[in-house]
């Protein structure tokens, strides 16, 4: 699971959600900024450097500058505070260049105690120092067989809202996870959806409204929920479409959701049955869904979009 829950983000290669020619009453999600502290580091080019949480040799967050010479070792930097959260997974930036991440156990939970698995960590974009940002509520009942907590993060620029999904406390039979909407300015949870195990988050404006999409850890369904101008959830989640019967396995679960220039969705999905199958054995498949304005429905497409964004 470690590999499927860790992401590499090129710092300069930010693409953004947009809607093509379709107009919507919201700004585009294009505010993300490079952390200013990078410019103070010797030997790092912001155009080619990237952050990683998947380096098996270094626990925590790492800044990497690939060497231009083939076969040469990359230039790496790690602030002394970047190990505070143990092994980490998602990486999200905001308009000030602050970085948000969360723990993900690797090999064993010794460096990632369960009590900290619902903790959001952030790196100050100016100083580069990492500290705990906010702790999500802990479930009343936990599962000793589930060492995972936060597995998904998504930032919505125009509302300053960080969406975070967690599966802490869930087991094979009971869902104790949830999705939280957080006002980062006030470090306050402004809305939540509980009793769900949510995998993969994405936002699209294709239907003429701001919608958050997420995958269900217990099925192949993708759900949507409308967002108001403050980033809160307007309605209960509804099924937008499903991966059931599609792809090589017919029952894939969402790992990541991306959006193309027209707001259509690119779904990256894997086999997931709440077991510890080795990452190399988990084959990923990609599915494209197009929004049909006339029918007001999402439909599966075999065509590959010309451009997608995080």
N, C-alpha and C positions, 0 to 999 in steps of 0.2 A: 504494500500500500504506500510505502514511503515515496517511491518514484512517481506514483500516480497522483500524489498530493503535494508535490514540490514543483515549483515553476521557475524558469529563467526568464527574466524580463530585460531586453535590451533597453538601456536608458534613453537613447536618442530615437529609437524606432517606435515612438508612440503613434498609434493610429487611433482614430476616434469614432464614436458612434455618430452616424449622420443618416439623413433620410432621403437622399437624392433630391428629386424635385417636389416631393410631397412635403407640405408645410405643416408644422405642428406648433402649438403655442408655448414651446419651451426652448431654452437654449440647448446647444449641442454639448455633449459630454466631452469637452476638449480642453479642460483646464490643467491637466496634469503637468507638473514642472519638475525639472531636474533638481536634485538636492544641491543647494549652493555650496555646501561644504566640499563637494567633489573638486571644484575649481581650485581649492586650496591645497589639494594633494599633489605632490610631485609625481610625474610619470603617468598620470591618468588622463586619457582623452575622453571627455564626456560623450563624444560621438561614437565611440567604439566600446567603452567600458559597460559593464552590466553587473547587476546584483544577482547573487545566487544563494539559495538555501539547500542546494542539492549536492554540494561537494562533500564526498564521503570522508575526506581527510580533515575537514574543518567543521566543527559544530557551530551552528548559528548562522548569522548573515555574513556574506563575503562579497567584497567588491573585486571584480576581475577585469584586467586589461589584457586581452589576448596579445601574444607577441606576434609581430609582423613576420618574423622569420619562421618558416615551416619547421615544425619539430621542436621549437623552443618552448620552454615552460612559460606559462602566462604570469603576468605581474599581478600579485594578489595583495589586498589590504583588508585588515579586520580591526575595527576599533575595539579597544579592550572591553567595552560594555556589550558587544554584539553577541555574547554567549549567555547573557542573562536569562534568556528564555529557553535555553537548551537547544535541542534540534528544532528547527523551524520549518514552515511550509510556505503559505501564500505570501506574496509581496504586492503591496498596493501603495501608490503614491497619490498625494493630493496637490492642490494648486500652489502650496507653499514649499513643495518638495519634501514634505514629511513622509516617512515610510512607515507602513503598518504591516505587521506580521503576527504570526501565532505559532504556538508549539505543535510539533508532530513527532511522536516518539520514533526512534530508530534503533533496531536491534533489541533494546530492552528499555524499560521506563525509568532507569536510574537517573538519567539526566532530564527526564520529563515526568515529574510526579503528577499523578492524576489531579491533585488539588490545584495545579497551575494550568491545566489543559484548556480552561475556558478564559484564559487571560490574553488580552490583546496587548501587544508590545508596539511601541513606536520609536522611530529614530528621528530626533530633531533635525530638520533639514538644514539648519544653520550651524549647529555644533557637531552633528554626527553622533551624538550620544543616545544610547537606547535606554528606555525605562518602561515600566509597566504603564499602560495607558488606561485600561478599564477591564474589570473582571465581570464576565457575564454571570448570571445567576447559576448556581450549582443545582443539579437535580436532587430531589429528595431521596431517590434510590439510584444507586450506581451499580454498574456491572463490572466485576473484577476481570472479566474477559475482554472488556473494551477499554483500551488505553487512550483512545482518541477523543478529542474535544472539537475545537474549531477546525473546520476543513474548507471553508469557503469565505472569500471576501470580495466585495465589489464597492467601488466608490462612485457616487453620483455627484458630479461637480456642481450643478446649479443649485442644489439644496444643501450641499455640505454634509451629505449623509453617507455613512459607512454601513453597508449591509454585511452582516456576519452570520454564517450558519455553523451550528455545532451539533454533534451527535453524542456528546458526553452523557453517560448514564444509560444509553440505549443498549439493548441486547438483541439477540436473534428474533425475539418475539414481541418486544415492547419498544415503541419509539418514545424517547424522552428528550429528543433534540429540539431544535427550533431555529428560527430566523429572527434576527434582531436588527432594527433600524436605529443607528446611533448618530446623534448630532455631535460631530467632532469638536465644534467650537466650545460647547458646554459640557462635553464628555458625559452625555446623558442619553439613556435609552428612551427613544420617543415612540416606539411601537414594537410589537413582537408578534410572531406566529409560533405557537408552541405545540408539542406533540407530533413533530415531523422530523424525519431524518432527511436532510436536504443536501444534495450533491450537485455542485455546479450552479453558477449564478450568471445571468446576463440581462441586459436592458435593451429594449427596442422601442422605437417610436413609429414603426411601420403602420400601425392601425390608427394613427392620428392621435395617439395618447401615449403617455409614458407608462410602459409596462415592464415589470420585473418577471423574468422567467427562471425557473429552477427545476432541477431533476429530483425525482423521488428515489430514495435509496432502497425502497421496497418493491418498486415496479419499474417498468420502462416508460412511464408517463412523464411528460413535461407539463408543469403547471404554470399559470400566469396569475399575477395579482396587479391591479392598477395602483398607481402611486399618485398622491395629490401633490400640490405645489410645494408642500413642505417635506416631501419624501416619505410620508406615512402611507400605510396600506389602506386603500379605500374599501376593498371587498375581501371576502375569503378567497383563498386560492381555488381556481377552476382548471380543469384539464384543457390545455391548449392543443396538444397532439400527443402522439405516442410513438415510440420506437418498436413497439410490439410487432413481431413478425418481420422486421426489417434487418438487413445486414446478415453477416455470416452466422450469427448465433440466434437472432430473433428475440433476445431478451436482455440486450445491453442496458447498462445504467449510465446516466450522464456523468462525465468527469469535468467538462468545461463547456461553456457556451460563448460563442463569439458572434459578432454582428457585422454584416457587410455594409457597403455604402448606401444601400436602399433599406436598411433595417431588417433585412432577412437574416435568418439564424443559421449558424454553422455549429452543429452539435458534435462534440468529441465524446465518444462513449466507450466503455469497457465492460468486460464481464465482471460482475461483482455480486457475490452471494454471502457476504459476511464471513469470509474465511481468509486465511493468510496465504493465498496463492502467490508464488514468487512473482515480482514485477515483470520479469522477462517472459513469463508465461501468459501475461495479460495483454492480448492483442487489442489495439485500439482501432475503432472504425469511426468514420466521419459521415455525418448525415446533414443534408441541406434542406431547410424548410423555407418556402416562399409564401409571403402573405398576399392573398388574392383580395384586392379591394372590392371587387364586384360581389364575391360570395362572403366576404368578411371571415375567411377561414385560412388557416395555415395548411399548406399541402407539401408533401414530400417531393423533392426534386433530385434528379440525378445529375443536374448541371452544376458545375463548380463556379461559385462567384468569382469575379475578377479581383476582388479585394475584400479582406476581412480585417476586423479590428478587435482589440481586447475590450 
